[in-house]
Amino acid sequence: MVPRLKEAKHISSYTLWIKFADGTEGEIDLRDELVGPAFAPLKDLDYFNKFRVDAELHTLVWPNGADFSPEFLYEKVRIPA
């Protein structure tokens, strides 16, 4: 089963609070995950904060097409670093 992201809120810096359809929720710091060309624009905090939860993909997406798989986000919330 693919996790379905339902909500996301900016907490501070590159940290978001996210909640999945099964009730799993928590904070996730994505600062160290912004690697590669698609994520380069997200290093600008103003741009990073333009995220939204995509209703079809059930994950975080940005205007430039960058996204994280819902499975990755789910594991990061369930097993924090």
DRENDOKOL-310537 format. One record per atom (N, C-alpha, C, CB): residue number from 0; residue in three letters; chain; atom name; x, y, z. Coordinates in Angstrom, 1 decimal. Atoms other than C-alpha are relative to their C-alpha. Last residue first. Glycine has a CB too. Layout:
REM DRENDOKOL-310537
lumlo	doza	lopa	mivo	x	y	z
NUM	ALA	A	CA	X	Y	Z $
...
//
This chain:
REM DRENDOKOL-310537
lumlo	doza	lopa	mivo	x	y	z
80	ALA	A	N	-1.5	0.1	0.0 $
80	ALA	A	CA	17.1	10.2	11.8 $
80	ALA	A	C	0.6	0.3	1.4 $
80	ALA	A	CB	0.6	0.9	-1.0 $
79	PRO	A	N	-0.8	-1.2	0.1 $
79	PRO	A	CA	13.4	9.8	12.4 $
79	PRO	A	C	1.5	-0.3	0.1 $
79	PRO	A	CB	-0.5	1.0	1.1 $
78	ILE	A	N	-1.3	0.3	-0.6 $
78	ILE	A	CA	11.8	6.4	11.8 $
78	ILE	A	C	0.9	1.2	-0.2 $
78	ILE	A	CB	0.7	-1.3	-0.8 $
77	ARG	A	N	0.1	1.2	-0.9 $
77	ARG	A	CA	8.1	6.8	11.2 $
77	ARG	A	C	1.3	-0.3	0.7 $
77	ARG	A	CB	-0.5	-1.2	-0.7 $
76	VAL	A	N	0.8	-0.4	-1.1 $
76	VAL	A	CA	8.4	10.4	9.8 $
76	VAL	A	C	-0.1	-1.2	1.0 $
76	VAL	A	CB	-1.5	0.3	-0.4 $
75	LYS	A	N	-0.7	-1.1	-0.7 $
75	LYS	A	CA	11.3	9.6	7.5 $
75	LYS	A	C	-0.8	0.4	1.2 $
75	LYS	A	CB	0.2	1.2	-0.9 $
74	GLU	A	N	-1.1	0.6	-0.8 $
74	GLU	A	CA	9.6	6.3	6.5 $
74	GLU	A	C	0.8	1.0	0.8 $
74	GLU	A	CB	1.0	-0.7	-1.0 $
73	TYR	A	N	0.6	0.8	-1.1 $
73	TYR	A	CA	6.4	8.1	5.5 $
73	TYR	A	C	1.1	-0.7	0.8 $
73	TYR	A	CB	-0.9	-1.1	-0.7 $
72	LEU	A	N	0.4	-0.9	-1.1 $
72	LEU	A	CA	8.3	10.8	3.6 $
72	LEU	A	C	-0.6	-0.8	1.2 $
72	LEU	A	CB	-1.1	1.0	-0.5 $
71	PHE	A	N	-1.2	-0.6	-0.6 $
71	PHE	A	CA	10.2	8.2	1.5 $
71	PHE	A	C	-0.5	0.9	1.2 $
71	PHE	A	CB	0.8	0.9	-1.0 $
70	GLU	A	N	-0.7	1.1	-0.8 $
70	GLU	A	CA	7.0	6.2	0.8 $
70	GLU	A	C	1.2	0.6	0.8 $
70	GLU	A	CB	0.4	-1.1	-0.9 $
69	PRO	A	N	0.6	0.1	-1.3 $
69	PRO	A	CA	5.2	9.4	-0.2 $
69	PRO	A	C	0.6	-1.1	0.8 $
69	PRO	A	CB	-1.5	-0.3	-0.3 $
68	SER	A	N	1.0	1.1	0.0 $
68	SER	A	CA	7.8	10.0	-2.9 $
68	SER	A	C	-0.7	-0.1	1.4 $
68	SER	A	CB	0.7	-1.4	-0.3 $
67	PHE	A	N	-0.6	1.1	-0.7 $
67	PHE	A	CA	9.4	13.4	-2.7 $
67	PHE	A	C	-1.1	-1.1	0.0 $
67	PHE	A	CB	0.4	0.4	1.5 $
66	ASP	A	N	0.8	0.6	-1.0 $
66	ASP	A	CA	8.6	16.1	-5.2 $
66	ASP	A	C	0.8	-1.1	0.7 $
66	ASP	A	CB	-1.3	-0.6	-0.7 $
65	ALA	A	N	-0.7	0.8	-1.0 $
65	ALA	A	CA	10.2	18.6	-7.6 $
65	ALA	A	C	-1.1	-0.6	1.0 $
65	ALA	A	CB	1.0	0.9	0.8 $
64	GLY	A	N	0.2	1.4	0.3 $
64	GLY	A	CA	7.9	19.7	-10.5 $
64	GLY	A	C	0.8	-0.9	1.0 $
64	GLY	A	CB	0.5	-0.3	-1.4 $
63	ASN	A	N	-0.9	0.4	1.1 $
63	ASN	A	CA	9.1	23.3	-10.6 $
63	ASN	A	C	-0.1	-1.5	-0.3 $
63	ASN	A	CB	1.4	0.4	0.5 $
62	PRO	A	N	0.3	-0.5	1.3 $
62	PRO	A	CA	6.0	24.5	-8.7 $
62	PRO	A	C	0.9	-0.5	-1.1 $
62	PRO	A	CB	-0.1	1.5	0.0 $
61	TRP	A	N	-0.4	-1.4	0.1 $
61	TRP	A	CA	6.7	22.2	-5.7 $
61	TRP	A	C	-0.3	0.5	-1.5 $
61	TRP	A	CB	1.5	0.3	0.3 $
60	VAL	A	N	-0.5	-0.4	1.3 $
60	VAL	A	CA	5.2	18.9	-4.7 $
60	VAL	A	C	0.3	1.5	0.0 $
60	VAL	A	CB	-1.0	-0.4	-1.1 $
59	LEU	A	N	-0.4	-1.4	0.1 $
59	LEU	A	CA	4.6	17.1	-1.4 $
59	LEU	A	C	0.5	0.2	-1.4 $
59	LEU	A	CB	1.1	0.4	1.0 $
58	THR	A	N	-1.3	-0.4	-0.6 $
58	THR	A	CA	2.8	13.8	-1.6 $
58	THR	A	C	0.2	1.4	-0.2 $
58	THR	A	CB	1.1	-0.8	-0.8 $
57	HIS	A	N	0.0	0.2	-1.5 $
57	HIS	A	CA	-0.6	12.2	-2.3 $
57	HIS	A	C	1.4	0.2	0.6 $
57	HIS	A	CB	-0.5	-1.4	0.3 $
56	LEU	A	N	-1.2	0.8	-0.3 $
56	LEU	A	CA	0.1	11.9	-6.1 $
56	LEU	A	C	0.1	-0.3	1.5 $
56	LEU	A	CB	1.2	0.9	-0.4 $
55	GLU	A	N	-0.2	1.2	0.8 $
55	GLU	A	CA	-3.4	12.8	-7.1 $
55	GLU	A	C	1.2	-0.8	0.4 $
55	GLU	A	CB	0.0	0.3	-1.5 $
54	ALA	A	N	1.1	0.9	-0.3 $
54	ALA	A	CA	-4.3	15.4	-4.4 $
54	ALA	A	C	0.1	-1.3	-0.8 $
54	ALA	A	CB	-1.3	0.7	-0.4 $
53	ASP	A	N	0.7	0.3	1.3 $
53	ASP	A	CA	-0.9	17.0	-4.5 $
53	ASP	A	C	-1.0	-1.0	0.3 $
53	ASP	A	CB	1.0	-0.5	-1.1 $
52	VAL	A	N	0.3	1.4	0.0 $
52	VAL	A	CA	0.0	18.4	-1.1 $
52	VAL	A	C	-0.7	-0.3	-1.3 $
52	VAL	A	CB	-0.7	-0.5	1.3 $
51	ARG	A	N	1.4	0.3	-0.2 $
51	ARG	A	CA	1.6	21.8	-1.6 $
51	ARG	A	C	-0.1	-1.5	0.0 $
51	ARG	A	CB	-0.9	0.7	-1.1 $
50	PHE	A	N	0.5	1.4	0.1 $
50	PHE	A	CA	5.0	23.3	-1.4 $
50	PHE	A	C	-1.5	0.0	0.1 $
50	PHE	A	CB	0.7	-0.8	1.1 $
49	LYS	A	N	1.1	0.0	1.0 $
49	LYS	A	CA	5.6	27.1	-2.0 $
49	LYS	A	C	-0.5	-1.5	-0.2 $
49	LYS	A	CB	0.5	0.5	-1.3 $
48	ASN	A	N	1.3	-0.1	-0.7 $
48	ASN	A	CA	7.6	27.2	1.3 $
48	ASN	A	C	-1.2	0.1	-1.0 $
48	ASN	A	CB	0.0	1.3	0.8 $
47	PHE	A	N	0.3	1.3	-0.7 $
47	PHE	A	CA	10.7	25.8	-0.4 $
47	PHE	A	C	-1.4	0.1	0.6 $
47	PHE	A	CB	1.0	-0.2	1.1 $
46	TYR	A	N	0.5	1.0	1.0 $
46	TYR	A	CA	10.6	28.8	-2.8 $
46	TYR	A	C	-0.4	-1.3	0.7 $
46	TYR	A	CB	1.1	-0.2	-1.0 $
45	ASP	A	N	1.3	-0.5	0.5 $
45	ASP	A	CA	10.8	31.3	0.1 $
45	ASP	A	C	-0.6	-0.9	-1.0 $
45	ASP	A	CB	0.2	1.4	-0.6 $
44	LEU	A	N	1.1	0.3	-0.9 $
44	LEU	A	CA	13.4	29.1	1.8 $
44	LEU	A	C	-1.3	0.5	-0.5 $
44	LEU	A	CB	0.4	0.6	1.3 $
43	ASP	A	N	0.5	-1.3	-0.3 $
43	ASP	A	CA	15.7	29.2	-1.2 $
43	ASP	A	C	-1.2	-0.2	0.8 $
43	ASP	A	CB	-0.3	0.8	-1.4 $
42	LYS	A	N	-1.0	-0.5	-1.0 $
42	LYS	A	CA	17.3	25.7	-1.1 $
42	LYS	A	C	-0.3	1.4	0.4 $
42	LYS	A	CB	1.4	-0.1	-0.5 $
41	LEU	A	N	0.6	0.1	-1.3 $
41	LEU	A	CA	14.1	24.6	-2.9 $
41	LEU	A	C	0.9	0.4	1.1 $
41	LEU	A	CB	-0.4	-1.4	0.2 $
40	PRO	A	N	0.8	-1.2	-0.3 $
40	PRO	A	CA	15.5	25.9	-6.2 $
40	PRO	A	C	-0.6	0.0	1.4 $
40	PRO	A	CB	-1.1	0.1	-1.0 $
39	ALA	A	N	-0.8	-1.2	-0.2 $
39	ALA	A	CA	18.3	23.3	-6.0 $
39	ALA	A	C	-0.9	1.2	0.3 $
39	ALA	A	CB	0.8	0.2	-1.3 $
38	PHE	A	N	0.2	-0.6	-1.3 $
38	PHE	A	CA	15.8	20.4	-5.6 $
38	PHE	A	C	0.8	1.3	0.3 $
38	PHE	A	CB	0.4	-1.1	1.0 $
37	ALA	A	N	1.5	-0.3	-0.3 $
37	ALA	A	CA	15.3	19.5	-9.2 $
37	ALA	A	C	-0.2	0.6	1.3 $
37	ALA	A	CB	-0.8	-1.3	-0.1 $
36	PRO	A	N	0.5	-1.2	0.7 $
36	PRO	A	CA	19.1	19.9	-9.9 $
36	PRO	A	C	-1.5	0.3	0.3 $
36	PRO	A	CB	0.1	-0.2	-1.5 $
35	GLY	A	N	0.3	0.2	1.4 $
35	GLY	A	CA	20.3	17.5	-7.2 $
35	GLY	A	C	-0.7	1.2	-0.7 $
35	GLY	A	CB	-0.8	-1.2	-0.3 $
34	VAL	A	N	-1.2	0.3	0.8 $
34	VAL	A	CA	20.2	17.3	-3.5 $
34	VAL	A	C	-0.4	-0.2	-1.4 $
34	VAL	A	CB	0.8	-1.2	0.6 $
33	LEU	A	N	0.1	-0.9	1.2 $
33	LEU	A	CA	17.6	18.9	-1.2 $
33	LEU	A	C	1.3	-0.1	-0.8 $
33	LEU	A	CB	-0.2	1.5	0.5 $
32	GLU	A	N	0.6	0.7	1.2 $
32	GLU	A	CA	17.4	16.0	1.2 $
32	GLU	A	C	0.0	0.8	-1.3 $
32	GLU	A	CB	-1.3	-0.6	0.4 $
31	ASP	A	N	-1.1	0.8	0.5 $
31	ASP	A	CA	19.7	17.5	3.9 $
31	ASP	A	C	-0.5	-0.8	-1.2 $
31	ASP	A	CB	0.5	-0.9	1.1 $
30	ARG	A	N	-1.2	-0.8	0.4 $
30	ARG	A	CA	17.3	20.4	4.5 $
30	ARG	A	C	1.0	-0.9	-0.6 $
30	ARG	A	CB	0.6	0.6	1.2 $
29	LEU	A	N	-0.4	0.4	1.4 $
29	LEU	A	CA	14.2	18.1	4.5 $
29	LEU	A	C	1.2	0.7	-0.4 $
29	LEU	A	CB	-1.1	0.3	-0.9 $
28	ASP	A	N	-0.9	-1.0	0.4 $
28	ASP	A	CA	13.5	18.2	8.3 $
28	ASP	A	C	0.5	-0.5	-1.4 $
28	ASP	A	CB	1.1	0.2	1.0 $
27	ILE	A	N	-1.1	0.5	0.9 $
27	ILE	A	CA	10.4	16.1	9.0 $
27	ILE	A	C	0.8	1.2	-0.4 $
27	ILE	A	CB	-0.6	-0.8	-1.2 $
26	GLU	A	N	-0.8	-1.0	0.6 $
26	GLU	A	CA	7.9	16.6	11.8 $
26	GLU	A	C	1.1	-0.6	-0.8 $
26	GLU	A	CB	0.6	1.0	1.0 $
25	GLY	A	N	-1.2	-0.5	-0.6 $
25	GLY	A	CA	5.2	14.1	12.6 $
25	GLY	A	C	0.8	1.0	-0.7 $
25	GLY	A	CB	1.0	-1.2	0.3 $
24	GLU	A	N	-0.4	-1.4	0.1 $
24	GLU	A	CA	2.2	12.2	11.6 $
24	GLU	A	C	1.2	0.3	0.7 $
24	GLU	A	CB	-1.2	0.9	0.5 $
23	THR	A	N	-1.4	-0.2	-0.3 $
23	THR	A	CA	0.8	8.7	11.0 $
23	THR	A	C	0.4	1.5	-0.2 $
23	THR	A	CB	0.9	-0.9	-0.9 $
22	GLY	A	N	-0.2	-0.7	-1.3 $
22	GLY	A	CA	-3.0	8.9	11.1 $
22	GLY	A	C	1.5	0.2	0.4 $
22	GLY	A	CB	-0.6	-0.8	1.0 $
21	ASP	A	N	0.2	1.0	-1.1 $
21	ASP	A	CA	-3.6	6.3	8.3 $
21	ASP	A	C	0.3	0.6	1.4 $
21	ASP	A	CB	1.0	-1.1	-0.2 $
20	ALA	A	N	1.4	0.5	-0.1 $
20	ALA	A	CA	-4.3	9.1	5.8 $
20	ALA	A	C	-0.2	-1.0	1.1 $
20	ALA	A	CB	-0.4	-0.6	-1.3 $
19	PHE	A	N	0.5	0.9	1.0 $
19	PHE	A	CA	-0.9	10.7	6.4 $
19	PHE	A	C	-1.4	-0.5	0.3 $
19	PHE	A	CB	1.0	-1.2	-0.1 $
18	LYS	A	N	0.9	1.0	-0.5 $
18	LYS	A	CA	0.1	13.8	8.3 $
18	LYS	A	C	-0.5	-0.9	-1.2 $
18	LYS	A	CB	-1.2	0.6	0.7 $
17	ILE	A	N	0.8	0.7	1.0 $
17	ILE	A	CA	3.1	16.1	7.8 $
17	ILE	A	C	-0.9	-1.0	0.6 $
17	ILE	A	CB	0.9	-0.6	-1.1 $
16	TRP	A	N	0.8	1.0	-0.7 $
16	TRP	A	CA	4.7	18.7	9.9 $
16	TRP	A	C	-0.8	-0.6	-1.1 $
16	TRP	A	CB	-0.8	0.7	1.2 $
15	LEU	A	N	1.5	0.0	0.3 $
15	LEU	A	CA	7.4	20.5	7.9 $
15	LEU	A	C	-0.6	-1.0	1.0 $
15	LEU	A	CB	-0.3	-0.4	-1.4 $
14	THR	A	N	0.7	1.0	-0.7 $
14	THR	A	CA	11.0	21.5	8.7 $
14	THR	A	C	-1.5	0.1	-0.2 $
14	THR	A	CB	0.3	0.1	1.5 $
13	TYR	A	N	0.4	1.1	0.9 $
13	TYR	A	CA	13.1	23.3	6.2 $
13	TYR	A	C	-0.8	-1.1	0.7 $
13	TYR	A	CB	1.3	-0.5	-0.7 $
12	SER	A	N	-1.1	0.3	0.9 $
12	SER	A	CA	13.3	26.6	8.2 $
12	SER	A	C	-0.5	-1.1	-1.0 $
12	SER	A	CB	1.2	-0.5	0.8 $
11	SER	A	N	-1.1	-1.0	0.0 $
11	SER	A	CA	10.4	26.4	10.6 $
11	SER	A	C	1.1	-0.5	-0.9 $
11	SER	A	CB	0.6	0.2	1.5 $
10	ILE	A	N	-0.3	-0.2	-1.5 $
10	ILE	A	CA	7.1	24.6	11.1 $
10	ILE	A	C	1.0	1.1	0.1 $
10	ILE	A	CB	0.4	-1.3	0.6 $
9	HIS	A	N	-1.3	-0.4	-0.3 $
9	HIS	A	CA	5.5	24.6	7.6 $
9	HIS	A	C	0.2	0.3	1.5 $
9	HIS	A	CB	0.4	1.3	-0.8 $
8	LYS	A	N	-0.2	-1.4	-0.5 $
8	LYS	A	CA	2.4	22.6	7.4 $
8	LYS	A	C	1.4	0.4	0.2 $
8	LYS	A	CB	-0.9	0.2	1.3 $
7	ALA	A	N	-1.4	-0.5	-0.2 $
7	ALA	A	CA	1.5	19.5	5.5 $
7	ALA	A	C	-0.1	1.4	0.4 $
7	ALA	A	CB	0.9	-0.3	-1.3 $
6	GLU	A	N	-0.2	-1.4	-0.5 $
6	GLU	A	CA	-1.7	17.5	5.3 $
6	GLU	A	C	1.4	0.2	0.1 $
6	GLU	A	CB	-0.8	0.2	1.3 $
5	LYS	A	N	1.2	-0.7	0.0 $
5	LYS	A	CA	-3.1	14.3	3.5 $
5	LYS	A	C	0.2	1.5	0.4 $
5	LYS	A	CB	-1.0	-0.6	1.0 $
4	LEU	A	N	-0.2	-1.3	-0.8 $
4	LEU	A	CA	-0.1	12.3	2.5 $
4	LEU	A	C	-1.3	0.8	-0.2 $
4	LEU	A	CB	1.2	0.8	-0.6 $
3	ARG	A	N	0.7	-1.2	0.6 $
3	ARG	A	CA	-1.3	8.9	1.2 $
3	ARG	A	C	0.2	1.2	0.9 $
3	ARG	A	CB	-1.5	-0.3	-0.3 $
2	PRO	A	N	0.5	-1.0	-1.0 $
2	PRO	A	CA	1.0	6.0	1.9 $
2	PRO	A	C	-0.6	1.2	-0.7 $
2	PRO	A	CB	1.2	0.4	1.0 $
1	VAL	A	N	-0.7	-1.2	0.0 $
1	VAL	A	CA	1.3	3.4	-0.9 $
1	VAL	A	C	-0.6	1.0	1.0 $
1	VAL	A	CB	-0.1	0.6	-1.5 $
0	MET	A	N	0.8	-1.2	0.0 $
0	MET	A	CA	0.0	0.0	0.0 $
0	MET	A	C	0.9	1.3	0.0 $
0	MET	A	CB	-0.9	0.0	1.2 $
//
